[in-house]
Amino acid sequence: MSGVDTMIPADGVCDIDETADGTGGTNGTNDASMDGITVTRSDEVRPTPGPTPPPPDVETLARATLTFCLDGADALMYALIKGAGAPSVALDLILASRTGSPQANASDNRLDQLFALGLARWGRRVSARGMDAFHRALAGWRARLEALPSSDWRTLTEWFTMDGRQWIIAPHTPYWPMQLQDLSTRRDWAAPLCLWGIGDATALTSCEQPLAVVGSRGVTDYGREVAREVAFRAASDGHLIVSGGAMGADAAAHWGALSASGVGDPKRTGRTVAVFAGGLNHIGPLSNMRLFDTITQRGGALVSELCPGTIPEGRRFLLRNRIIAALGAQVVVAQARLRSGALNTAGWGCDLNRLVIAVPGPITTPHNAGCNQLIADAKAILLTSAEEITDLVHPPHPPHVAAADTHDED
C-alpha cells in the first residue's frame, strides 16, 4: 500500500481527456446547444427538493479534516480509521503526536497499534515495509495539519463548507451511497472518507442501481447522441445518471438525463450527479457552467471527495473515475479512443464487478477504437441499440428520497 499510486488499476494507464485545470482546454460553445436541449428558466417545473443535510457532525468534520491531510485516496488512512473505530479518535491522536506535544511518544505508539489493528480488520498483516510507509505518511499528515486555519478542528465547519455553500456527508449519514464501500473490498483501495456537495444530496440515494455514462471529451456526433439517448431513456424510468461533468460524452449524458424531466413528470424522472476531480470551487470546464447550474436546479448534485480549494490535477481524474464506476451498477462507455480516460472508468467497473457496456462503432474511426477493444477483450458487453438500455438496468421506479438526518449536532 503506497497511497495514491496503488489506487490506479494496472490496466488503466491512459491519457486524460481533461486538462489539468479541468477546463477541457476550451471555453467554447456550451454542450447544451450542441445536444439540442432546451432548458427553460425560472418558470420550469422542478422536482421537490429533498431534506438538506445538516451541518457536519463531529465525525463527519473529522473525516473532512483527515481528507485535508491527504493528497488523494489513501489506503493507509483508511486502515488507521478502521483500527481507531472513529475518525475523531485517529485525528486527535495524530494531533497529539506532533513534535513538542507532551503526549507525542504515547500517541505515536497508539497510532502504530491502531494502524496494525486496522490492517488486521482489513485482512492484512502488518510488515516492516508497511509500517515504514505508514510512518512516512503520518509525517506528511502532521505537516499538512499545520496549514489549517485553526488547531481546533472542531471549529472549522464554516471553513470546510465554504460558509455553508457546500454540504458534507459521510458513511453514517442517510445521504451516503453505500455502494461506494465496494471500493474498500480490496486491501489496496480506499473509499472516500466523505463527500462534498452542491445541490440535492438525496440524488445520491434516489436510485438503488444508478447508471454511469462516460466517454471521451472529443466525441463525434454519434458518440454524443448515444450518450444523450441512453441517459434520457434511463432517467425517464427514474434511474440516476452519473458522469464526470466534462465536455463531450459526459455533458451529453447529463443533458440527456435533464431533458427527461422536461418531457415526463419531474417527480418521477431520474436525477443526475456529476463527480469532480477537485474541490467544488474549481469545477469546470467553464463552458459547462450552465449545465452545472441546471443539474442543481433540477434536483441533481455536484460532488467531490476532495476539499474546497483542491486543484483538479490530471492524476485526480483517474481517482475520480473510481467513484463514478462505484456509484453505478452499470457503466456505459458511449465512445472512447484507445487511450481515453473513459477506459480507466471501464477498468474500475470491471474490477468492481459492475456491468460494463460499450457502444461499438466503425473500425475506420479512431474515436471508436477504445469501445471496440473493450468488446473484443470481453471486458464489456455490446450495446446493440439505445433502446436496449431499458433491458440492462433494473425496473423503472420513482426516485427515492432519503429520510431526514436527525442526528444531534455536536
Disulfide bonds with the S-S distance in Angstrom:
none
